[in-house]
Amino acid sequence: MTAPASPSEEEAAPAPEAMTADIPAAPGAPAYAALYPGAALDQPATTATGPDGEGGLVTFTTAATPDEVVAFYRTRAEEAGLTSVMGMNQGDARAYGAAGGQAGATNLQVVAAPGAGGETSVQLSWSAGL
């Protein structure tokens, strides 16, 4: 007879990618700028179009750790063909940057730090340059 699974095994959280379909950070945002699964927006994304293309900035909170958030965006950037160009660990805060395209005009930057109430505060910015 097999012992029943422990509560922690039964309630294991699914991987972030399995929790929800990709939700763009803003209408028209590239796939690498999807919101982290379960993100709670602070306010709608700010977007702009310039000579190098479209871009945006969004802030949100999540129950995930800063390391989990950075790993999520690193994977998305690499899948999109971007190259990691920056990483930073300072205390419990994490930052990551990736770039690609002509003169690095396509980029992703994410900063994740512990926030109030045990949640992680995230700033995500992107550009979809040429």
C-alpha positions as CSV (number, residue, x, y, z in Angstrom):
1,M,0.0,0.0,0.0
2,T,1.4,3.4,-1.0
3,A,1.3,6.2,1.5
4,P,-0.8,9.2,0.5
5,A,1.2,12.2,-0.9
6,S,2.1,14.8,1.7
7,P,0.2,18.1,1.6
8,S,3.3,19.8,0.2
9,E,3.5,17.3,-2.7
10,E,-0.3,17.6,-3.5
11,E,-0.2,21.4,-3.4
12,A,3.1,21.9,-5.3
13,A,2.9,25.1,-7.3
14,P,3.0,24.8,-11.1
15,A,5.8,26.4,-13.0
16,P,5.1,30.0,-13.8
17,E,4.8,29.3,-17.5
18,A,2.0,26.7,-16.7
19,M,0.0,29.1,-14.5
20,T,-1.4,31.3,-17.2
21,A,-1.3,32.1,-20.8
22,D,1.1,34.8,-21.9
23,I,-0.3,38.2,-21.2
24,P,1.5,41.1,-22.9
25,A,2.7,43.9,-20.7
26,A,0.9,46.2,-23.0
27,P,-1.0,45.9,-26.3
28,G,1.6,45.1,-29.0
29,A,4.4,44.4,-26.6
30,P,6.8,41.7,-27.8
31,A,6.6,38.1,-26.4
32,Y,9.6,38.6,-24.2
33,A,7.8,41.5,-22.4
34,A,4.9,39.3,-21.2
35,L,3.7,39.9,-17.6
36,Y,5.0,37.5,-15.0
37,P,2.2,35.0,-14.3
38,G,0.0,36.3,-11.4
39,A,1.4,39.8,-11.7
40,A,-0.7,42.6,-10.1
41,L,-0.2,45.8,-12.1
42,D,0.5,49.0,-10.2
43,Q,-1.0,50.9,-13.1
44,P,-1.3,50.4,-16.9
45,A,1.9,50.3,-18.9
46,T,3.4,53.4,-20.3
47,T,4.2,53.0,-24.0
48,A,5.8,55.1,-26.7
49,T,6.9,55.0,-30.3
50,G,10.2,56.6,-31.4
51,P,12.6,56.5,-34.3
52,D,14.0,53.2,-33.1
53,G,10.6,51.5,-32.6
54,E,8.0,50.9,-29.9
55,G,8.8,50.4,-26.2
56,G,7.3,50.6,-22.8
57,L,7.5,50.4,-19.0
58,V,5.3,48.7,-16.5
59,T,5.5,48.1,-12.8
60,F,3.8,45.3,-10.9
61,T,4.0,43.1,-7.8
62,T,4.2,39.3,-7.6
63,A,4.5,36.6,-4.9
64,A,7.5,35.2,-6.8
65,T,11.0,35.9,-5.5
66,P,13.3,38.3,-7.3
67,D,15.4,35.4,-8.5
68,E,12.3,33.6,-10.0
69,V,11.3,36.8,-11.8
70,V,14.8,37.4,-13.3
71,A,15.0,33.7,-14.4
72,F,11.6,34.0,-16.1
73,Y,12.7,37.0,-18.1
74,R,16.1,35.7,-18.9
75,T,14.5,32.6,-20.5
76,R,12.0,34.7,-22.5
77,A,14.8,37.0,-23.7
78,E,17.0,34.1,-24.8
79,E,14.1,32.4,-26.5
80,A,13.6,35.6,-28.5
81,G,17.2,35.6,-29.6
82,L,18.3,38.5,-27.3
83,T,21.8,38.3,-25.7
84,S,22.3,38.9,-21.9
85,V,24.2,42.1,-21.5
86,M,23.7,42.9,-17.8
87,G,23.0,41.2,-14.5
88,M,23.1,42.7,-11.0
89,N,22.6,41.3,-7.5
90,Q,22.6,43.9,-4.7
91,G,21.3,42.6,-1.4
92,D,18.0,41.0,-2.2
93,A,17.4,43.0,-5.3
94,R,18.0,41.6,-8.8
95,A,18.4,43.2,-12.2
96,Y,18.8,41.8,-15.7
97,G,19.2,43.2,-19.2
98,A,19.3,41.8,-22.7
99,A,19.7,43.3,-26.1
100,G,19.6,42.4,-29.8
101,G,18.8,43.7,-33.2
102,Q,20.6,46.5,-35.0
103,A,22.8,48.4,-32.5
104,G,21.1,46.6,-29.6
105,A,17.9,48.6,-30.3
106,T,15.7,45.6,-29.1
107,N,16.1,45.3,-25.4
108,L,14.6,44.1,-22.1
109,Q,15.4,45.3,-18.6
110,V,13.9,44.0,-15.4
111,V,14.5,45.1,-11.8
112,A,13.0,43.0,-9.0
113,A,13.3,43.7,-5.3
114,P,11.5,42.7,-2.2
115,G,8.6,45.0,-1.5
116,A,6.0,45.6,1.2
117,G,4.0,42.7,2.6
118,G,6.5,40.1,1.4
119,E,5.8,40.6,-2.3
120,T,8.3,41.4,-5.0
121,S,8.2,44.8,-6.7
122,V,9.1,44.6,-10.4
123,Q,9.9,47.2,-13.0
124,L,9.9,45.9,-16.6
125,S,11.0,47.9,-19.6
126,W,11.4,46.9,-23.2
127,S,11.9,48.2,-26.7
128,A,11.2,46.5,-29.9
129,G,13.6,48.3,-32.1
130,L,14.8,47.5,-35.6
